[in-house]
């Protein structure tokens, strides 16, 4: 988000020791809380108001590569994410998860956001939509609080839907038509039967094969902390994607944000 030039990061929350060290290296003066279960609005009060909460609540409970226990997995931390949204009431909420969330948990996430008064749009954006040579299919949930808005300055129940539609159009306009699609919900959320990305190379990227994930060697010999680095890579996102979403948010708001 900072790549847009319009966001200032005021705090992180990260449990992993190695990942915390990475954050500390790049943001040495930014607060980093350890456990989201103990993170409250009271601990964040010196950073208020917070305009945006963003993050990938752990993917292991929903990932197609795991056991897919969903809410039965002790790493299912969406309820904590939801609690912070309710306590802090940011204007925007940005969430990320693998596509496994679509069949395990997405309806609950969207219902919770709607109950809190947020207009939302789940958007499928793979890495290959922004020029990478691998799919890394991910769901991005963009939600806006129309009833209170940025720093409590907006009012009107229809504002959230308008802002999220504006942001959705901005995001869609930044991606190839065959690279990603934005989906809304009518009576109930449904994922389309066919997906349009990732099976064939996008024409603008030339003749190379799109793989499901970046190729990495899984061995640890000879490279310090290699498994920690691979784990951090798995936790990370392709930065160009939240940059696109961030620019759409700034376009909709017309003002810098704290995140």
N, C-alpha and C positions, 0 to 999 in steps of 0.2 A: 504493500500500500504506500509506503514511503517513496517508492519509485515514481509516484505521480507528482511528488513535490507538494502535495496538499494535505498530507497526514503526518501527525506527530505521535510516535509511540510513547505512551506514558507508563505502561506496565505490561509485564508478561506473567504467565503462569505455566510452569513446566516442571514435571516431576523428575525426568531423566537427568542423571548427573552429567553425562557427556553433553547432552543437548543444552543444558544450562550453561556449560562452559562455552559452547559455541555462541549462545546468545550474549554471554558476558564479554566475549571477545569483540563482537560487533557493536554491542550497545552497552559499553562499560558503565555508563551512568544512569541506566534505566532500571527501575525496580523489577525484580523477578521473584514472584512468589512461587512456592514449591508445590503445594497441594491444593487443588481447586476445591476439595471438600471443606477446607478450612478458610477459604477466601471469601470475604464478605464485603458488603458495601462500606462497612465501618473501616475496614483496613484500606479501602480505596478512596476514602473521603478526601484525602489531600489532592487527589487527581481529578475530582469532579469539577464540572460535568464531563462525562465520557460520552462521546458522540457515536462511537462504533465499538461493538464487541465482535471480534472475529476469531475463528479458531476451528480446528478439526478435532471435535470430540473423538476419543480414540477409536480407531477403525477396526481393531481386532474383533469386537463382537459381531460386526456385520460383514467383514471382508470375505469374499469368496475363497480366499486362501486359508481361512481359519475354520474353527468349529462352528461358527455362526450360532452362538448361543443368545445373541441379542441382549435383551434386558436381563437375562439370567446370568450374564457374564459380569463379574465384578469390575470390569473395565468399562462398562457401559455408563458413561458419565454425562449423557445428555441431561438427566434431571438436575445435575449441578450447573450445567450451562444455562438451563432454563431458569433456575433460581437466581443466578446472577443477572440475567436479563430482566427478571421481575424486580429485583432490588435496585438495579442501576437505571433502568428505563432508558437505554440509549436510543438515539433516533434510528440507527441502522444496526442490524444483526447480520453477520456473514458467517455461514457455517460450511464445512467441507467434509466429505466422506466418500469412500469408494461406492461404486454403483450397487454394491450389495445392500446398501441402505434402502434402496427402492422397494425391495421385497421384505425388508426387515427393519422397521422403525421409522421410515420417512413419514408415514401417515400420522404417527404420534407426534413427531417433531413439528409438522405443519399444524396439527390440531392445537398443540400447546402454544405455538406462536400466535395462532388466530385467537385463542382464548385470552391472550395477553394484549390483544388489540393491534396486532401487526398484520399488515398486508405483505404477502410473500410471493416469491416465484422461485421454484427449483430449476436450475439450469444445468444441463449436461455439457461439460466442456472437457474434452480430452487434451492431453499434451500436444497431440499432432495438430490441433486447431490453431496453435500459436507457433508452429514451425518446428517442433521437436520430431524426431524420427521414431517415436514410440507412442502407444495409445495413452496409457495411464488414465483410464477413464475415471472421471470423478464427478460427483454431484455437488454443485454449489448452491446453497440456499441463501437468497438475498431477501431480507425482510425490512420493512420500513414501518415506523410507528406514526401513523397518520394523525392520531388524536392529540399527540403532544409535540412530536417533531423535534428537530435539532435544538438541543439545549432548552426545550420547553417553549420554544418561540412560535411553533406552528399550531394551529387549531383547525378543527373541521374533520369529520369522519372520513370524507372522501379523499383527503389529501394523501393518505398513505397509498391508496390504490393508484392515484395519479403519479406519485413519485416513483413507485415501483415499476409502473408501465413505462415511464420516461427512461428509467435506468435500464429496463429490459431492452428497449429499443436501442439504446446507446451501446449496450453490450453486443447485441445481435449485429449491429452495424460495424462492429470492430472485428468480427470473425467471418471467415468464409462461410457461405451458405451451406456448403457440404462439410464443414468442419465441426459445427456444434449447433444445437437447437435449444430453444427455450420453451419450456412447457409450463402451462398454468393448470389450475384445477377448476373444474366446472362443478358438477354435483359431488364428485369424489375424485381423488387423484388417481390417474391411471398412467402407466408408462406405455408408450407406443409399442406395438408389436415388433417393429423393426427399427434398428438403430442405423443412423446414416453415416457414422464416422468409423474410421479405424480399419476398415477391411481392405481398402485400396489406397495407394499413395495419393495424397492431394496433389493436383496437377502443378501447383505453383512451387512445390518443393522438389520437383525433379524425379528421377527414377531411382528411388531407394525404397527399401521395404520398411513398413511400419511394424514394429514389434509391440508386444503387450506391455513390456516394461523395459527400461534401459538395461543394457547388458552390464552386469558387474560380476567379477570373479568372487566366489563365495569363500575362498580360502583366506587364511589369516597370515600365511607365512611371509615374513620379511617386511611387512608394513605395520607400523604402530597403530594400535586401536582400530584395525580395519573393520572388525565386526561392529564396533561402536559407530564408525562412520557409515557403514551400510544401514544400520538401524536408523541413524539420523536422516539418511537419504530417503528411507521408507516413510519417515514421519513428515518429510518436507513436501512442499507443493512447488509446481512450476511457477516461478515468480511473475511471469508475464500475465498469468491468468488473473490473480488478484489485482494486478496493476490495471487491467482492462476494466474490471469491476469497480475499482476505486475511482477511475476516471469517470465512469458512469455516475457514481454517487456524487462526485464533485460537480458534475454537470447538472445533476438534478438539484443539488443544494446551492451551488454557486458560492461556496465558502469552504475554507480549510476545516479539517476535522481532527479531533484527538481520538486515539484508538488504543 
